[in-house]
Amino acid sequence: MIKNIKIFFGFFLTIMFFRYIPHLPNFTPVLAMTFYGTLIFGRSSLTYIVLAYAVSDLFIGFHNQLIWTWGSLFLIGFIGPYFKTLFGRFTGVFFSSVIFFMLTNLGVFLSGYYGFGFESLFLCYTLAIPFFTNTLLSTMIFTILTEFLIFSKFFNFIPLIKNKTN
């Protein structure tokens, strides 16, 4: 139980830390940590993961897209526990990146920033592709790191979690 609490706070601090240090746009471990947080600790941890994001937004600054970013994190955390195998986890984090891209850019489109209509929708998603690249790349990098540290036979930091998810 103490190990699980430490690991959970590790996720919390990681989310907070990586949102504050200088980084490429959308290049953070937030999606991977949200996905693995609920996979490992269950959906009850989702509230705390979104809270970590909300607390960091308190200091970074709130914006009019919060419902879309927090909503996408909630959805990602909700689906996380369904992906238990190695292939499933990589599939899940890939879809997590797609979910985040689709929902947050839908929010940008609906805000009217690019206008309304099919051309505006297409423009909104097209201009967001570089951000999606960073999101996908960072999510996969942090997924590989998480897989190596948690599920690898070389590191046995968390045998209870390893047995619980496999």
C-alpha positions, 0 to 999 in steps of 0.5 A, a space after each residue: 500500500 505504501 509503495 502504491 501511494 509513493 508511486 501515485 505521488 510520483 505520477 502527481 509530481 511528474 505531471 506537475 514538474 513537466 508542465 512547469 519546466 520549459 518544453 516543446 509544445 505538448 511534449 509532456 508525460 501527462 497523457 502517458 501518466 494519466 493512462 498508466 495512473 488509472 491502469 495501475 491504481 484504478 479509476 479512483 485515481 483519475 480524480 487526483 490525476 485531473 486535479 494535478 493537471 488543474 493545480 498546475 493550470 492554477 499556476 500556469 493560467 486558466 484558459 477557455 479550453 479547460 473543459 476539452 483538455 480536462 475532459 480528454 484526460 478524464 476520458 483517457 484515464 477512463 479507458 486506461 484500465 481496459 488495456 492490460 497486455 503490452 500490445 494493448 497498452 501501446 495501442 491505448 496510449 496511441 489512442 490516448 494521443 488521438 483522443 487528446 488531439 481530436 477533443 482539444 482541437 474540436 474545442 479550438 474549432 468550436 471557439 470560433 478562432 478559425 471561423 466556422 464551416 468545413 474549411 475552418 474545421 480542416 484548417 484547425 486540425 491541419 494547423 494542429 498536426 505539429 502539436 499532435 506529433 509532439 504529443 504522440 512522440 512524448 507519449 510514446 517516449 514516456 510509455 516506453 520509459 514507464 514500461 521499462 521501469 514498471 513492467 521490465 524484468 530488469 527492474 522489479 520495482 513494483 512486483 505487486 503492480 506487475 502481477 495486478 496488470 498482467 
